[in-house]
Amino acid sequence: MVSVVAINASPRKDQGHTGMILSPFIAGLEERGAEVDLFYASELKVKPCSCGHLYCWHKTPGECIYQDSMTKLYSAAKNAQILVVASPVYSPIPGDLQNIINRFVALLDPVLEFRNGRTRARLRANVQLEKVVLVSGSGWWERENVNLLEHVIKEFAENASITYSGTIVRPHIYAMRTSEGISPEGEKILLAIRQAAGELMDTGEFSQEILDAISRPLFSREVYEEYLG
């Protein structure tokens, strides 16, 4: 069985736009037999990585000096094959998620190597993670609004020497809803997200066709520019 750790970084948890698109993604993973352990970043209350000495590398290898709710996430991540990071864009990252990413340094083995012009580490031998995925909804019209958040998660994967399997992006995510609930076009997007999770389980990546179906414009740029004034 494939084990998955999913992190919902939205302060609104299941009630927000991030929860709206993460839910069908998790459902699609579970349909393929994955076991998903869901964490809410705002509930974990993770302390910042601030000892200033990298104790987890040099003094107590693999063990963070801070004993808080991150301990539970460490345990789950060590035994999972896939990490799903679901986050809104907060110029670029919600603070709770940034703390979690920083604290993941304890899972890295500080035996460094120089690859393709960059210094990289790798995960410790007791960490099973193989893949990282980003699921993100943006309030702005263009897909590129997610670029900086995407870059941070990609860099985490590169520094851990694991596969970055792709990004599920839903621009102007608010347009999926109407006053009566999810719109018909929104429902199609949620179905495509569920199918994308199946692709990840079957092939380890997403097809460009499914990514385009998820991120396609729901109204034109001209309409958006007129709205902005």
Stockholm file with secondary structure:
# STOCKHOLM 1.0

chainA/1-229         MVSVVAINASPRKDQGHTGMILSPFIAGLEERGAEVDLFYASELKVKPCSCGHLYCWHKTPGECIYQDSMTKLYSAAKNAQILVVASPVYSPIPGDLQNIINRFVALLDPVLEFRNGRTRARLRANVQLEKVVLVSGSGWWERENVNLLEHVIKEFAENASITYSGTIVRPHIYAMRTSEGISPEGEKILLAIRQAAGELMDTGEFSQEILDAISRPLFSREVYEEYLG
#=GR chainA/1-229 SS CCEEEEEECCTTGGGSHHHHHHHHHHHHHHHTTCEEEEEEHHHHCCCCSCCSSCHHHHTSTTCCSCCSTHHHHHHHHHTCSEEEEEEECSTTCCHHHHHHHHHGGGGEEEEEEEETTEEEEEECTTCCCCEEEEEEECSSSSGGGGHHHHHHHHHHHHHHTCEEEEEEEESSGGGGEETTEECHHHHHHHHHHHHHHHHHHHHSSCCHHHHHHHHCCSSCHHHHHHHHC
#=GC SS_cons         CCEEEEEECCTTGGGSHHHHHHHHHHHHHHHTTCEEEEEEHHHHCCCCSCCSSCHHHHTSTTCCSCCSTHHHHHHHHHTCSEEEEEEECSTTCCHHHHHHHHHGGGGEEEEEEEETTEEEEEECTTCCCCEEEEEEECSSSSGGGGHHHHHHHHHHHHHHTCEEEEEEEESSGGGGEETTEECHHHHHHHHHHHHHHHHHHHHSSCCHHHHHHHHCCSSCHHHHHHHHC
//
